[in-house]
Structure formats: C-alpha cells, structure tokens
Amino acid sequence: MIEGEPSRKQCKECAEPILFEAKKCIHCGSYQTWMRPLNVSVPLISAMTALISVTLLAIPLLQEAFTPNGPRFSFSRPQFNPGAFTVEAKNIGNTPATLDHAVVSIPQKSAGQPYIYILQATGDEASHRIGQGDTVRLTFSFDRENYGMPQVNDDDVGCSIEVFDSVRSISCSEVRYLASNPPEKVGSDAELPSEGPAPLDETTAWRRITQ
C-alpha cells in the first residue's frame, strides 16, 4: 500500500478491492454492511414485483376468457304461487339481456306437441333488463284472460318451464297451482296448500337449451 493512499479491503462478494469505509461495492453493487442479505433479496423482490404486475394485468384478460360470451343466466329454484311463479336470475355472461316472459310446457298424453303457455314478467320493461353480474328477482304471471285452466293432474309428468335459454322440469301439479286462483280443490275436502304443492326433488336443476 502506498503511503497516504486510502486504506482498502476486499468486497465480501466479488473480492475486488474497495475503500475500507465503503458500504457498497463499486464493482458488483453488493452491500458490505448489515444490509448484505439484500444482495440476494433485491433481485428476488424485483422478480416478484414484476410477476405480480404481470398477474394483475392478466386478471381482466382471464376474467374475460372465462366469462361466457353474450348473455348467460343462472336461475334459482322457482317459487310457485296462485297465478304466478318467482325466480332469481343472475347474468353471468358479458352482455345485458331482457327477460320479459317465460314458457310453461305441458306434454300431451297422445305424445303430440305439448301445450304451451306464455307467462309475462310483471313490472315495467326496465325491471326486466339484467346487466352483466346483476341479479334480479322476476315474477312471471299466468294470463287467465287468454288461457284456460291447464288440464293436468298429480299423475301427469314432464311439465317444464323455460326462461331465456334455460329449462327446468317441474311437477305438473305446480303448473295447475300457478294457473288457479283461488287454488282449486284436489280432493273432496282439501285444497292445494297455500305455499304450493310439493316440488320435484332438490336435485332438479336448470339446464341450458342446446340449439
């Protein structure tokens, strides 16, 4: 060492000579103090930060990729009342749609075309329009002025309701119940209960209508 020249030491990482008082190596950038563990952590933190940034940017793209194109609905179990049924509809698609009617289908015993009944949604037109991610409670009313009493009984099977692009099997006694006002007699001294007839099994679910 030349006299008068500042004292030096070796870098703890790259072994290059640096000033004795240096807290950071001018050759490799490594810390020489208690911050030395950051020599490894800094690149790792930078990589993790970059990964998080990319992930955050990708989330909207992933959501779009897994969101059904166009309007798509999930429906709750329908609740039947005299003259109407109610259901909650959630739009899980990416565009809004209007749900202003439902279709009740009753099969013929002769295996011909089923009897079809159109039920209009109650309320104004705006209340029938469901935006992306929105859930709306809809009530569909039976039109007694245009339709006669459905000729069904407890032994009939195969009745269904259709809303938008989904259909669900229901008991035909539920169809008779929603079409009657007041509830019709089911026996010599009994009426359908005020809460409606027993629905189909809990496992019955809505299914999409395939074109």
C-alpha positions in Angstrom: 0.0 0.0 0.0 1.4 3.4 -0.9 1.6 5.7 2.0 -1.2 8.3 2.0 -3.4 6.1 -0.2 -6.8 5.4 1.3 -7.0 2.0 3.1 -8.8 -0.7 1.2 -10.5 -4.0 1.8 -11.8 -6.8 -0.3 -15.5 -6.9 -1.3 -17.2 -9.7 0.6 -19.0 -10.8 -2.6 -16.7 -10.3 -5.6 -13.3 -9.9 -3.7 -12.4 -6.8 -5.7 -10.6 -4.0 -3.7 -12.9 -1.3 -2.4 -12.4 1.6 0.1 -12.3 0.4 3.7 -15.2 2.6 4.6 -17.3 1.6 1.6 -20.8 0.4 2.4 -21.4 -0.8 -1.1 -19.1 -2.4 -3.7 -18.5 -0.2 -6.7 -17.8 -3.3 -8.8 -20.7 -5.7 -8.1 -23.0 -3.4 -6.2 -23.1 -5.7 -3.1 -23.8 -4.2 0.3 -21.0 -4.6 2.8 -23.0 -3.8 6.0 -25.9 -5.5 7.8 -27.9 -4.9 4.5 -25.8 -7.6 2.9 -28.7 -10.2 2.8 -30.4 -7.8 0.4 -27.7 -8.7 -2.2 -29.8 -11.8 -2.8 -33.2 -10.3 -1.9 -33.2 -7.3 -4.2 -33.2 -9.4 -7.4 -35.8 -11.7 -5.9 -38.0 -8.8 -4.8 -37.7 -7.3 -8.3 -38.7 -10.5 -9.9 -41.7 -11.0 -7.6 -42.8 -7.4 -8.2 -42.6 -8.0 -11.9 -44.6 -11.2 -11.6 -47.3 -9.5 -9.5 -47.5 -6.7 -12.0 -48.0 -9.1 -14.9 -50.5 -11.1 -12.9 -52.6 -8.0 -12.2 -52.6 -7.1 -15.8 -53.6 -10.6 -16.8 -56.6 -10.8 -14.4 -59.0 -8.9 -16.6 -58.0 -11.0 -19.6 -58.5 -14.2 -17.6 -61.9 -13.0 -16.4 -62.9 -12.2 -20.0 -61.7 -15.6 -21.2 -63.8 -17.5 -18.6 -66.9 -15.2 -18.9 -69.5 -16.6 -21.3 -69.7 -14.6 -24.5 -73.1 -12.9 -24.7 -75.8 -13.0 -22.0 -75.9 -16.2 -19.9 -78.1 -16.7 -16.8 -78.2 -18.8 -13.7 -81.6 -19.2 -12.0 -82.7 -20.0 -8.5 -85.3 -22.6 -7.7 -88.7 -21.2 -8.8 -91.3 -20.4 -6.1 -94.9 -21.1 -7.2 -97.9 -19.0 -6.1 -101.5 -18.9 -7.3 -101.3 -17.0 -10.6 -97.5 -16.7 -10.9 -94.0 -18.0 -10.1 -90.9 -16.1 -9.0 -87.3 -16.8 -9.7 -84.0 -15.0 -9.2 -81.9 -14.6 -12.4 -78.2 -13.7 -12.4 -76.4 -12.6 -15.6 -73.1 -14.5 -15.6 -72.4 -13.5 -19.2 -70.7 -10.4 -20.6 -73.7 -8.5 -22.1 -77.1 -7.4 -20.7 -80.4 -9.0 -21.8 -84.1 -8.6 -21.2 -86.1 -11.4 -19.6 -89.7 -10.4 -20.1 -91.5 -13.8 -20.4 -91.4 -17.5 -19.5 -92.8 -20.5 -21.2 -94.7 -23.3 -19.5 -94.9 -26.6 -21.4 -97.4 -29.4 -20.6 -97.0 -32.7 -22.6 -100.0 -34.3 -24.2 -100.8 -37.9 -23.3 -101.0 -38.6 -27.0 -97.3 -37.7 -27.4 -98.2 -34.8 -29.7 -97.0 -31.3 -29.5 -97.0 -30.0 -25.9 -99.4 -27.4 -24.7 -97.6 -24.1 -24.4 -98.5 -21.2 -22.1 -96.7 -17.8 -22.2 -96.2 -16.0 -18.8 -95.3 -12.3 -19.0 -93.0 -10.8 -16.4 -94.6 -8.3 -14.1 -93.3 -4.7 -13.7 -92.0 -2.2 -16.2 -89.7 -3.1 -19.1 -86.6 -1.6 -17.3 -87.0 -4.1 -14.5 -86.7 -7.0 -16.9 -83.3 -5.9 -18.2 -80.4 -7.5 -16.4 -76.8 -6.3 -16.8 -73.6 -8.2 -16.5 -73.1 -9.6 -13.0 -76.6 -8.3 -11.8 -79.1 -10.4 -10.0 -82.8 -9.6 -10.4 -85.9 -11.2 -8.8 -88.5 -11.8 -11.6 -92.2 -12.7 -11.3 -94.0 -14.3 -14.2 -97.8 -14.1 -14.2 -100.3 -16.6 -15.7 -102.7 -14.9 -18.2 -106.1 -16.2 -17.3 -107.8 -14.0 -19.9 -106.1 -15.7 -22.8 -105.5 -19.2 -21.4 -107.9 -21.7 -19.9 -107.2 -23.9 -17.0 -104.4 -26.4 -17.8 -105.8 -29.9 -17.9 -103.2 -31.6 -15.6 -103.3 -33.7 -12.5 -100.9 -35.2 -10.0 -100.3 -38.2 -12.2 -99.0 -36.1 -15.2 -95.3 -35.9 -15.6 -92.9 -34.0 -18.0 -94.0 -30.4 -17.4 -91.4 -27.7 -17.6 -90.7 -24.0 -17.5 -88.4 -22.2 -19.8 -86.8 -18.8 -19.2 -84.4 -17.3 -21.8 -82.1 -20.2 -22.9 -82.7 -22.4 -19.8 -85.3 -25.0 -19.0 -86.3 -26.8 -15.8 -88.5 -29.8 -15.1 -91.4 -29.1 -12.7 -94.2 -31.1 -11.3 -97.4 -30.7 -13.3 -99.3 -30.0 -10.1 -97.2 -26.9 -9.8 -98.5 -25.8 -13.2 -102.0 -26.4 -12.1 -101.4 -24.5 -8.9 -100.0 -21.3 -10.5 -102.8 -21.3 -13.0 -105.6 -21.5 -10.4 -107.0 -18.6 -8.4 -108.0 -19.4 -5.8 -106.3 -22.8 -5.5 -108.5 -25.5 -6.9 -109.8 -28.5 -5.0 -107.6 -31.5 -5.1 -110.0 -33.8 -3.2 -113.4 -33.8 -1.7 -112.5 -31.6 1.2 -108.9 -30.5 0.6 -107.3 -27.6 -1.3 -103.7 -27.3 -2.5 -101.7 -25.8 0.4 -101.2 -22.1 0.4 -97.4 -22.5 -0.1 -97.9 -24.6 -3.2 -97.6 -28.3 -4.0 -94.6 -30.3 -3.2 -91.9 -29.5 -5.9 -89.7 -32.0 -7.6 -86.6 -33.4 -5.9 -84.0 -30.8 -4.8 -81.5 -32.2 -7.4 -83.7 -31.0 -10.2 -81.8 -28.2 -11.9 -81.9 -25.7 -14.7 -80.2 -26.8 -17.9 -79.2 -24.8 -21.0 -81.2 -25.4 -24.1 -78.9 -26.6 -26.9 -79.6 -25.3 -30.3 
